[in-house]
Structures are given as structure tokens and as C-alpha cells.
Amino acid sequence: MFDRFWGRGPNVKATREATAYLYKNFLYLGFQQPQKWKPLYYVYSVLLNFCVCVLYPISFSLSYYYGYRQMTPVQLLTSLQVALNVCSLPAKFITIVLNLKSLDRAMDVMDILDARCKRHDELEKIRHCAMLGNRLTVFFIGFYMFYTALTMVSSVAFGQPPYSVFIPYMDWRNSTLEFIGQSFLEYLLMNFICMHEGGDDVYAVIYIYTIRTHMQILVDRVKRLGRDDSISKEEHYKQLVLCVKDHQDLLRLLDTISPVISITIFIQFMVTAIILGTTLINIMIFADFSAQIASVSYFLAVLVQTSPCCYQATCLMEDNEQLSLAIFHCEWFDKDIRFRKMMIFFMMRSQTPMTLTAMKLFPITLNTSLGIAKFSFSLYTLIKEMDFGQNLKT
């Protein structure tokens, strides 16, 4: 099981292996169809996802309706910063479930690209891609669960449940047993939400990185065009044609996954600025030391939800620019007219930017991620200037 994490084993030389842990996580969450025990699995899937995607968001909303007056500002903001993320989860969940076939088709294109990789350095890049993809899945889910554990410890230490969620027929203020029961249920459900959020956020990073890996392989392959004097001009031309086909497959792979990424990252962009602003207010104004530690970890977790995807998308644009340069600098000047015409066509096609957008409204780049972070700081500054914290304290 851990061979993929460390990049060992015969299967890690396939790009689709980068999604191995991701799809295991999907299986645990009820996304996949198992080979046996299907009826039992369907019941498990419906119950789990109904609790995570329907009951838990409703419980957060009801907790503000029934218990708003009994909440301290720290409890309210700690609950609210998580509730915003939880309420966006159903939309991302539905998007991925409805587009699982598109993600599977993307892996079929990866197999076509893998079949062209024969050199040791190319196979090594694929192995590294597979290893990093699985490590990213573990990191995302583990980091989110780390925040949940911190919140659990800091809240229980002060005699209150982590998020004060409304649970029917249970009031944690009545007895120690109900307090323990509510804290355990909140912690358990939040861990399932972390698995959901981790899978929903990391899949885009993994798929974009696989495109980057094959783009880098293609760039190196183009740089070698025409340099081998031991083969004929016809063979040089065939190698160029294969590079053009690889580029077409990369564009097809990008077109397959970009509609899915576009929706999920747009949803996350919409809530990230508000979440970051809310968390900053909690950290800077209301939270005590233990709550500040938990809120800082949550602040970083929210940044992790968008920043790695934006970083990989920006790097993909830069890798694509390197392709045009590699085509121009290959050994084309002593080749026949057919080779040079194909090279010009290839160069024109490669200059089309490989960009990802969030619902065609704004690009998925680091600048967008930084812009959202700046907006959240501006929101915090505005609220602080209004003496919002002092008004509530008094």
C-alpha cells in the first residue's frame, strides 16, 4: 500500500498511479462502485453522504438559530468559519460525482501518453509524478484532520464542543455525558468532511501536475529533435509528427478535466475570501491562545484549498511557453521542406496558452489567489476600523 507513497513498485511507472490514493479516498466516501457487497455499500454511501452533505450543513444553520445568544464570539466565529466551508461542500461533491467519468477518461489519455515514454529519464519523471500525487493526497487530508484535532483539543480543554453544532435531543450543557457525546460526533463528522474536502481539493492539483509532467517530457523530446545523425530524415519527420500528436493528446487531456476544475475552484474562490476574513477576525480580536493556534491552522488549511491548484496552473502556463522555445531551437535548419512546414504548424499550435479559468470569469493563477488573500485582509482591516470587536466585547 505504501509503495506508491515512496515511489516504489512496478505500478508507479504509470501516470494514473498518481490518483491511486485519491480514488481509495473516493471509495471510502462512497463515490465508487465496489466489486462486491454492492447493496451494503450503496446504503453506506447514501447514509454517509447524506449526513456530511445535508444534515451537517443544516445543523450548523440551526445552531445559530437556537443557540446564537448562548455562544461566545469565539464559539460563533470558530463555528462560522467552518460552516462556510461545510455549506460549499455539497456543490463540490455533486460536481465531482457527476464528472467522475470525465476524470476516468482523462486517465485513459494519460495511458496513451505513457505508452510513448521509453527513456529512463521519462519513466523517472512519471514515477516522481505518481509518488507526488499520492503524497499530496495524504498531505491534504492529513493537514485538514490536523486542524480538526487541534480544534477538538483546544475546545474540550475549555469545556465546550468544537463547533457547538445543533444536534436534536442533545444539549451539551445538560450533562458531561451529552457533552462527550456531542464532541465525539462533531469530531467524527468533521473527519469525514476533511476526507471530502481533501479529495475535492487535491484532485485538481494532481491532474494539473500530470499534465505538467507530460508537458516537460514533451519539451525534452522536442529539444532532441533532429540531433540524432544515425537516423534518416524520414525518421526525424516521424518523431516530429509523434510530438505533434503528444501535444494534441495533452490539449485533449486539459479539455477533459478543465470543466470539472472550473466549477469546483470557482465555488472555493467564492467562499475563501469570506472564510479568511472571518478567521483573521477570530485570531486577532477574540480568540485566546489555544483557539488562536487552531484558527491559524485553519487559516493555512483554507489557503491550501486554492493556492496549490493556482500554483500548478501558473506553472503549466510557463511549461507551455517553454514548448514554443524548444520547437524553435531544435535542429530544423538542415531538414527537408516537409519537416519545416510541420515544425511551423507545431509552433503555431503550441503558442495557444494552456490556461484554466474559474467558470470563465477569472483565471486560475497565483495572482488570483493572492488577490483573494488581499481582499480578506482588506475585509479584516475594514471591520477592525469599525471597532467591531470592541462593540461585541462590551
Order of alpha helices (4+ residues) and beta strands (2+ residues): alpha-alpha-alpha-alpha-alpha-alpha-alpha-alpha-alpha-alpha-alpha-beta-beta-alpha-alpha
